[in-house]
Amino acid sequence: MNRRGFLRGAAGAGLAIGAGGLPSFGRRLAAANAGPNLSRVEARYYVKHPDREIECKLCPRLCKLGDKERGYCGVRENDGGTYYTLVYGKVCSANVDPIEKKPFFHVLPGTTAFSLATAGCNVNCKFCQNWEIAQVRPEQVEAFDLAPEAAAARAAGSGCPSIAYTYTEPTVFYEYMYDTAVRAKGRRLRNLVVTGGHINPEPLTDLLAVVDAVKVDLKGFSEEFYSEYVRGKLKPVLETIRTVAKSKAWLEIVALIIPTLNDGLPQIREMCRWIKGEAGDSVPVHFTRFQPMYLVKNLPPTPVSTLEAARNIALEEGLRFVYVGNVPGHEGGNTYCPGCGQALITRAGYSIETVRLKKGKCTACGTPIPGIWS
């Protein structure tokens, strides 16, 4: 059996593939030996122009492409005036993860999420933690075929009550994510999106009709930071947060705090005020610890004291559910009742130790705790 056959067989057995599965050199070697595994499914959200040119309307980049050109994401291509997604059903990473890893702290605590991704991203964060599959073209990674119905069936068969679209940027595999979400809903599974929020309003609104929860990475709070370190724009991300907050989907926000780059406390206070004003006081906000990686290896991990200061500022500004992330065992990783202060959900890393909720309410004082609990 060749390596591709082995990987597909492993996927069929429910084993982890991709990020956290194959070593990076193994993925590159497999891709080089196996050749490209690309789809040819017409993309959504684009317009045709004369002379076989197209304009992509999926994300704020609005890529204008001639024949045979690809978008910034590297996974969508103009072929003769028709725009195609090259990664529909071409999964490069599939794992069963604790839902807390996403992180979602107010969604089905203690459960697992069938998590999948294709190659590609529409930004280029210098601190990307999954750069080996996000910051590459689909020809450069091993991918196996997993159609939407098969993905939903795999999730159900794995005992996962949810599917998470994660690891890379789900916006770039929008068509596959949307179609899989529809199949998952048919099986009464929850759909979770882990995104940088760099998406246009129309496709986002359509997506929100079929998903249950969205975690947005708010990577900084200045256009300068987004321009230099994300290669994107802040304004569309803020609009995404507003849109999700107004929808029926559950919203959580993660802010990765990077020493000297986006850790200024006045700016963090400004961000917290904005979140409360635009998304409400009940949206969970996770201040997450940076670890040196990809193109930012010259900075130390975020001091825990900085994360604690950010959390205190958020609480002072009236946000009710604020977390310290990527610091296992920290008390800031627990969920507390804003009514009586009881620790409602205690966590040790990705594991749940105690849950003191009954029908979404604090067992001590009866305060309703917003989230998806069943």
C-alpha positions in Angstrom: 0.0 0.0 0.0 1.4 3.4 -0.9 1.5 6.3 1.6 -1.7 7.9 0.2 -3.6 4.7 0.6 -2.2 4.3 4.1 -3.3 7.8 5.1 -6.8 7.3 3.7 -7.0 4.0 5.5 -5.9 5.7 8.8 -8.5 8.4 8.2 -11.2 5.8 7.7 -10.2 4.3 11.0 -10.7 7.6 12.7 -7.0 8.3 13.3 -5.5 11.9 13.5 -4.2 13.2 10.2 -2.3 16.4 9.5 -1.4 19.0 12.1 -0.5 17.1 15.2 -0.5 13.8 13.1 2.2 13.5 10.5 5.5 15.3 11.2 6.0 18.4 8.9 8.7 16.7 6.9 6.5 13.7 6.4 3.7 15.8 5.0 6.0 17.6 2.6 7.5 14.3 1.5 4.1 12.7 1.0 2.9 15.6 -1.0 6.0 15.5 -3.2 5.6 11.8 -3.9 1.9 11.7 -4.4 1.4 14.7 -6.6 -1.4 17.4 -6.2 -4.8 16.4 -5.0 -6.9 19.3 -6.1 -10.7 19.8 -6.5 -12.4 21.6 -9.4 -15.6 22.9 -7.8 -16.9 26.3 -8.9 -16.5 28.8 -6.2 -19.2 31.0 -4.8 -19.1 34.8 -4.3 -17.3 36.1 -7.4 -18.3 38.1 -10.4 -17.1 37.6 -14.0 -15.6 40.4 -16.0 -14.7 40.7 -19.7 -11.6 38.9 -21.1 -12.0 36.0 -18.7 -11.2 38.1 -15.7 -13.0 37.6 -12.3 -13.3 39.4 -9.0 -13.6 37.4 -5.8 -16.2 38.7 -3.3 -15.5 36.2 -0.5 -13.1 38.2 1.6 -12.1 41.9 1.9 -9.1 41.4 -0.4 -11.5 41.4 -3.4 -8.8 39.7 -5.6 -9.1 40.7 -9.3 -7.6 37.8 -11.3 -6.8 37.1 -14.9 -7.0 33.7 -16.5 -4.9 31.0 -14.7 -4.3 33.3 -11.7 -5.0 32.4 -8.1 -6.2 34.5 -5.2 -4.1 35.6 -2.3 -5.2 32.5 -0.4 -3.6 30.3 -3.0 -6.5 27.8 -3.1 -8.9 29.5 -5.5 -8.1 29.8 -9.2 -9.5 31.5 -12.3 -9.7 29.0 -15.2 -11.0 30.5 -18.4 -13.2 33.0 -16.6 -14.7 30.5 -14.1 -13.5 30.6 -10.5 -12.8 27.3 -8.8 -12.0 26.2 -5.3 -9.1 23.7 -5.3 -9.7 22.4 -1.8 -13.3 21.3 -1.8 -13.3 18.0 0.2 -9.5 17.9 0.3 -8.7 17.6 4.0 -5.2 18.0 5.2 -5.9 17.8 8.9 -8.7 15.9 10.8 -8.7 15.2 14.5 -11.0 14.6 17.4 -10.3 17.5 19.8 -11.6 18.7 23.2 -13.9 21.5 22.4 -12.0 23.6 25.0 -9.0 23.5 22.6 -10.7 25.7 20.0 -11.3 27.4 22.6 -15.0 27.3 23.2 -15.7 27.6 27.0 -19.5 28.2 26.7 -20.3 25.5 24.2 -20.9 21.9 25.3 -18.1 21.8 27.9 -16.3 18.5 28.2 -17.3 17.2 24.8 -15.2 16.6 21.7 -15.3 18.2 18.3 -14.5 16.5 15.0 -12.0 19.1 13.7 -11.0 19.5 10.1 -9.2 21.8 7.7 -7.9 22.2 4.2 -4.7 24.1 3.2 -4.7 27.8 2.9 -5.4 31.2 4.5 -6.3 34.7 3.4 -4.0 36.5 5.7 -0.3 35.8 6.7 0.2 36.2 10.4 3.9 36.3 11.3 3.0 34.3 14.4 0.9 31.6 12.7 0.9 28.4 14.8 -0.3 26.2 11.9 1.8 27.8 9.2 2.8 24.5 7.7 -0.7 23.9 6.4 -2.0 27.5 6.5 0.8 29.4 4.7 1.2 27.0 1.8 -0.5 26.1 -1.4 -2.6 22.9 -1.5 0.0 21.1 -3.7 2.5 21.4 -0.8 0.6 19.2 1.7 -0.9 15.8 1.7 -4.7 15.8 1.5 -7.2 13.0 1.6 -10.7 13.1 0.2 -13.6 13.6 2.6 -16.9 14.7 1.1 -19.3 16.8 3.2 -21.6 13.8 3.9 -18.7 11.7 4.8 -17.3 14.3 7.1 -20.7 14.6 8.9 -20.9 10.8 9.1 -17.3 10.6 10.5 -18.1 13.1 13.2 -21.3 11.3 14.2 -19.4 7.9 14.2 -16.7 9.4 16.4 -19.2 10.3 19.0 -18.6 14.0 18.6 -21.7 16.3 19.0 -20.0 18.9 16.8 -17.8 19.6 13.8 -15.2 22.4 14.1 -13.8 24.1 11.0 -10.4 25.1 12.3 -6.6 24.9 12.1 -6.3 27.0 9.0 -8.8 29.7 7.9 -12.2 28.3 7.1 -13.1 31.2 4.9 -10.8 29.9 2.2 -12.7 26.5 2.1 -16.0 28.2 2.5 -18.0 26.1 0.0 -16.8 22.8 1.6 -17.5 24.2 5.1 -21.0 25.4 4.2 -22.0 22.1 2.5 -20.6 20.1 5.4 -22.4 22.2 7.9 -25.7 21.6 6.1 -25.1 17.8 6.3 -24.1 18.1 9.9 -27.3 19.9 10.8 -29.2 17.1 9.2 -27.5 14.7 11.7 -28.2 17.2 14.6 -24.6 18.0 15.0 -23.4 21.5 16.1 -21.2 23.5 13.7 -18.3 25.5 15.1 -16.2 28.0 13.1 -12.8 29.1 14.3 -11.8 32.1 12.2 -9.8 35.2 11.9 -12.9 37.0 10.8 -11.5 38.3 7.4 -14.7 37.6 5.4 -17.2 39.8 3.6 -20.7 40.4 5.1 -22.8 38.5 2.5 -21.0 35.2 2.7 -20.8 35.6 6.5 -24.5 36.2 6.8 -25.2 33.1 4.7 -22.9 31.0 6.8 -24.5 32.1 10.0 -27.7 30.5 8.9 -26.1 27.0 9.2 -23.6 27.3 12.0 -24.1 27.4 15.8 -21.0 29.1 17.2 -18.1 31.3 15.9 -14.8 32.0 17.6 -13.1 35.1 16.2 -9.4 35.8 16.7 -9.1 39.5 17.4 -5.4 39.6 16.8 -4.8 43.2 17.8 -6.7 46.5 18.0 -4.9 48.7 15.5 -4.8 48.9 11.8 -1.0 49.2 12.0 -0.7 45.9 13.8 -2.9 44.2 11.3 -1.0 45.6 8.4 2.4 44.7 9.6 1.9 41.4 11.5 -1.3 39.9 10.0 -1.2 41.2 6.4 -4.8 42.1 6.7 -7.2 44.7 8.0 -8.8 45.2 11.4 -12.0 46.9 10.2 -13.5 43.8 8.5 -12.8 41.7 11.6 -14.6 44.2 13.8 -17.5 44.1 11.3 -17.5 40.3 11.5 -17.7 40.4 15.3 -20.7 42.9 15.1 -22.5 40.6 12.6 -22.0 37.4 14.6 -23.0 39.2 17.8 -26.3 40.2 16.2 -27.0 36.8 14.9 -28.4 33.6 16.6 -24.9 32.1 16.6 -22.9 32.0 19.8 -19.8 34.2 19.8 -16.5 33.9 21.6 -13.4 36.1 21.1 -9.7 35.3 21.5 -7.1 38.0 21.8 -3.5 36.6 21.5 -1.3 39.0 23.6 2.2 39.3 22.2 4.9 41.1 24.2 5.8 44.6 22.9 3.5 44.2 19.8 -0.1 44.4 21.1 0.2 44.2 24.9 -0.3 47.9 25.7 -2.8 48.1 28.5 -4.5 51.4 27.3 -5.1 49.7 23.9 -6.4 46.5 25.7 -8.8 48.7 27.7 -10.0 50.4 24.5 -10.6 47.0 22.9 -12.6 45.8 25.9 -14.8 48.9 25.8 -15.4 48.3 22.1 -16.3 44.6 22.7 -18.8 45.5 25.4 -20.4 48.2 23.3 -20.6 46.2 20.1 -20.9 42.6 21.2 -22.4 42.9 24.7 -21.1 42.2 28.2 -21.7 38.4 28.0 -19.4 37.5 25.1 -16.5 35.3 26.5 -13.1 36.9 25.9 -10.0 34.8 26.1 -6.6 36.6 26.6 -4.2 33.9 25.3 -0.5 33.5 25.9 1.8 33.9 23.0 4.5 31.3 22.3 7.4 32.1 19.9 6.8 30.5 16.5 6.9 30.9 12.7 8.4 34.3 11.9 8.2 35.7 15.5 10.8 33.7 17.4 12.7 36.7 18.9 10.1 37.5 21.6 9.6 35.6 24.9 6.3 34.0 25.9 3.7 36.4 27.2 4.2 37.0 31.0 1.3 35.6 32.9 1.1 38.9 34.8 0.3 40.7 31.5 -2.6 38.3 30.8 -3.8 38.8 34.4 -3.7 42.6 34.0 -5.7 42.3 30.7 -8.3 40.1 32.4 -8.6 42.6 35.3 -9.1 45.4 32.8 -11.8 43.5 31.0 -13.6 42.8 34.2 -13.3 46.5 35.3 -14.9 47.5 31.9 -17.9 45.2 32.6 -17.2 42.1 30.6 -18.6 39.2 32.6 -16.7 36.1 31.3 -13.0 36.7 30.8 -10.4 34.0 30.6 -6.6 33.5 30.7 -5.7 31.1 27.9 -2.7 28.9 27.2 -1.7 28.8 30.9 -2.9 25.4 32.2 -4.2 25.3 35.7 -4.6 29.1 36.0 -7.7 30.1 37.9 -8.5 32.5 35.0 -9.3 29.4 33.0 -12.4 28.7 35.1 -15.9 30.0 34.5 -17.4 32.0 37.4 -20.9 33.0 38.1 -21.3 36.8 37.7 -24.1 36.7 40.3 -22.5 34.9 43.3 -18.9 34.3 42.2 -19.1 30.5 42.4 -16.7 28.6 40.2 -19.2 27.1 37.7 -16.8 25.2 35.4 -13.3 24.4 36.6 -10.7 23.4 34.0 -7.2 21.8 34.0 -5.8 22.4 30.6 -8.4 21.0 28.2 -10.0 18.8 30.8 -13.2 19.7 32.8 -13.0 19.0 36.5 -16.4 20.3 37.7 -19.6 21.7 36.2 -22.0 23.5 38.5 -24.7 24.3 36.0 -28.3 23.1 35.8 -30.2 23.9 32.6 -27.8 26.7 31.9 -28.1 28.3 35.4 -25.8 28.6 38.4 -26.6 25.8 40.8 -26.0 28.2 43.8 -28.0 31.3 42.9 -29.8 30.5 39.7 -28.2 33.2 37.6 -28.6 32.3 33.9 -25.2 31.7 32.2 -25.3 32.3 28.4 -23.9 29.7 26.1 -24.8 26.4 24.4 -25.1 23.8 27.1 -27.0 21.0 25.4 
